[in-house]
Amino acid sequence: MAAQANMGSEEQQKKERYSEMQSAVRFPIKLPISVRSKSGESRTETQNISANGVLFQVVDTDMPVGSAVDFTISLPAEVLGAEVDVRLDCKGRVVRNFEEAGRHGVGVVIDEYRFDRR
């Protein structure tokens, strides 16, 4: 019985964390993104970005909720006011999947990130 109550508590905590992620301000920014997962590598663009994660669409790629994803977002120098483009290398996990207009959308929470100036 205690184990069952504990599992319910864990599920509640996951839902609360997901609600917190969803409540972060989203910016509708379209930037080039390279995505690597177990199903392969693809290039697309971001649909929106928040402090917690990123939303993007991919074609013919299976990324189930919970799966690990590595991705790199390219930040153009002219947008940043820098001399060179900056890459944002990220590790994350899929927290949302959806279908829209024949394309597969994926919401990914960012667990780790690193800036790389090139």
C-alpha positions as a LaTeX table, in Angstrom:
\begin{tabular}{lrrr}
\hline
Residue & $x$ (\AA) & $y$ (\AA) & $z$ (\AA) \\
\hline
Met1 & 0.00 & 0.00 & 0.00 \\
Ala2 & 2.83 & 2.40 & 0.87 \\
Ala3 & 4.56 & 1.59 & $-2.44$ \\
Gln4 & 1.35 & 2.41 & $-4.31$ \\
Ala5 & 1.01 & 5.75 & $-2.48$ \\
Asn6 & 4.66 & 6.51 & $-3.23$ \\
Met7 & 4.12 & 5.82 & $-6.95$ \\
Gly8 & 1.15 & 8.19 & $-6.94$ \\
Ser9 & 3.33 & 10.82 & $-5.30$ \\
Glu10 & 6.04 & 10.36 & $-7.98$ \\
Glu11 & 3.47 & 10.76 & $-10.76$ \\
Gln12 & 2.16 & 13.93 & $-9.13$ \\
Gln13 & 5.69 & 15.35 & $-8.90$ \\
Lys14 & 6.27 & 14.63 & $-12.61$ \\
Lys15 & 3.02 & 16.41 & $-13.52$ \\
Glu16 & 3.96 & 19.41 & $-11.38$ \\
Arg17 & 7.42 & 19.65 & $-13.00$ \\
Tyr18 & 5.85 & 19.41 & $-16.47$ \\
Ser19 & 3.39 & 22.19 & $-15.54$ \\
Glu20 & 6.31 & 24.36 & $-14.42$ \\
Met21 & 8.06 & 23.73 & $-17.74$ \\
Gln22 & 4.90 & 24.57 & $-19.68$ \\
Ser23 & 4.48 & 27.83 & $-17.77$ \\
Ala24 & 7.85 & 29.26 & $-18.88$ \\
Val25 & 7.59 & 32.12 & $-21.36$ \\
Arg26 & 7.97 & 30.84 & $-24.92$ \\
Phe27 & 9.60 & 32.85 & $-27.67$ \\
Pro28 & 8.49 & 32.09 & $-31.26$ \\
Ile29 & 12.03 & 31.97 & $-32.65$ \\
Lys30 & 12.89 & 30.04 & $-35.79$ \\
Leu31 & 16.54 & 28.99 & $-35.67$ \\
Pro32 & 18.43 & 26.18 & $-37.42$ \\
Ile33 & 18.67 & 23.06 & $-35.25$ \\
Ser34 & 20.48 & 19.76 & $-35.76$ \\
Val35 & 18.86 & 16.90 & $-33.83$ \\
Arg36 & 20.47 & 13.55 & $-32.92$ \\
Ser37 & 18.55 & 10.68 & $-31.34$ \\
Lys38 & 18.40 & 6.88 & $-31.51$ \\
Ser39 & 16.37 & 7.19 & $-34.71$ \\
Gly40 & 19.12 & 9.17 & $-36.48$ \\
Glu41 & 20.10 & 12.75 & $-37.25$ \\
Ser42 & 17.98 & 15.43 & $-38.87$ \\
Arg43 & 18.04 & 19.16 & $-39.49$ \\
Thr44 & 15.04 & 21.39 & $-38.99$ \\
Glu45 & 14.22 & 24.69 & $-37.28$ \\
Thr46 & 12.91 & 25.61 & $-33.87$ \\
Gln47 & 9.26 & 26.62 & $-33.53$ \\
Asn48 & 9.68 & 28.18 & $-30.11$ \\
Ile49 & 12.20 & 28.29 & $-27.28$ \\
Ser50 & 11.77 & 28.82 & $-23.53$ \\
Ala51 & 14.11 & 28.82 & $-20.55$ \\
Asn52 & 13.25 & 25.14 & $-20.06$ \\
Gly53 & 13.19 & 23.69 & $-23.55$ \\
Val54 & 12.53 & 23.86 & $-27.25$ \\
Leu55 & 9.78 & 22.84 & $-29.64$ \\
Phe56 & 10.56 & 21.71 & $-33.19$ \\
Gln57 & 9.05 & 19.64 & $-35.99$ \\
Val58 & 10.68 & 16.67 & $-37.69$ \\
Val59 & 9.63 & 14.39 & $-40.53$ \\
Asp60 & 9.76 & 10.58 & $-40.30$ \\
Thr61 & 11.49 & 10.53 & $-36.94$ \\
Asp62 & 10.36 & 8.51 & $-33.95$ \\
Met63 & 11.16 & 10.23 & $-30.66$ \\
Pro64 & 8.99 & 8.76 & $-27.91$ \\
Val65 & 8.35 & 10.69 & $-24.69$ \\
Gly66 & 11.24 & 10.08 & $-22.30$ \\
Ser67 & 13.83 & 9.40 & $-25.00$ \\
Ala68 & 17.20 & 11.15 & $-24.92$ \\
Val69 & 17.98 & 13.77 & $-27.56$ \\
Asp70 & 21.16 & 15.70 & $-28.36$ \\
Phe71 & 20.72 & 18.84 & $-30.40$ \\
Thr72 & 22.59 & 21.91 & $-31.54$ \\
Ile73 & 20.91 & 25.26 & $-32.10$ \\
Ser74 & 22.73 & 27.73 & $-34.33$ \\
Leu75 & 22.58 & 31.33 & $-33.13$ \\
Pro76 & 23.46 & 33.70 & $-36.00$ \\
Ala77 & 26.16 & 36.30 & $-35.29$ \\
Glu78 & 24.00 & 39.14 & $-36.64$ \\
Val79 & 21.20 & 38.30 & $-34.19$ \\
Leu80 & 23.58 & 38.22 & $-31.24$ \\
Gly81 & 25.64 & 41.21 & $-32.28$ \\
Ala82 & 28.70 & 38.97 & $-32.29$ \\
Glu83 & 31.48 & 38.49 & $-34.83$ \\
Val84 & 30.84 & 34.76 & $-35.30$ \\
Asp85 & 27.88 & 32.39 & $-35.06$ \\
Val86 & 27.40 & 30.68 & $-31.71$ \\
Arg87 & 26.34 & 27.07 & $-31.31$ \\
Leu88 & 24.28 & 25.98 & $-28.34$ \\
Asp89 & 25.00 & 22.26 & $-27.78$ \\
Cys90 & 22.26 & 20.66 & $-25.68$ \\
Lys91 & 21.29 & 17.35 & $-24.11$ \\
Gly92 & 17.66 & 16.80 & $-23.26$ \\
Arg93 & 14.69 & 14.49 & $-23.24$ \\
Val94 & 11.41 & 14.39 & $-25.08$ \\
Val95 & 8.48 & 15.53 & $-22.92$ \\
Arg96 & 5.83 & 16.00 & $-25.63$ \\
Asn97 & 4.90 & 14.60 & $-29.05$ \\
Phe98 & 2.23 & 15.80 & $-31.45$ \\
Glu99 & 1.10 & 15.58 & $-35.08$ \\
Glu100 & 0.38 & 18.74 & $-37.06$ \\
Ala101 & $-0.14$ & 19.10 & $-40.82$ \\
Gly102 & 1.59 & 15.80 & $-41.55$ \\
Arg103 & 4.66 & 16.67 & $-39.51$ \\
His104 & 5.71 & 15.25 & $-36.18$ \\
Gly105 & 6.30 & 17.85 & $-33.46$ \\
Val106 & 8.54 & 17.28 & $-30.46$ \\
Gly107 & 8.90 & 19.21 & $-27.22$ \\
Val108 & 12.25 & 18.69 & $-25.51$ \\
Val109 & 13.35 & 19.78 & $-22.04$ \\
Ile110 & 16.97 & 20.96 & $-21.86$ \\
Asp111 & 18.92 & 19.05 & $-19.19$ \\
Glu112 & 22.42 & 20.31 & $-20.08$ \\
Tyr113 & 23.79 & 22.94 & $-22.44$ \\
Arg114 & 27.09 & 24.45 & $-23.54$ \\
Phe115 & 27.86 & 27.48 & $-25.72$ \\
Asp116 & 30.39 & 26.95 & $-28.50$ \\
Arg117 & 31.73 & 29.93 & $-30.45$ \\
Arg118 & 33.07 & 29.09 & $-33.88$ \\
\hline
\end{tabular}
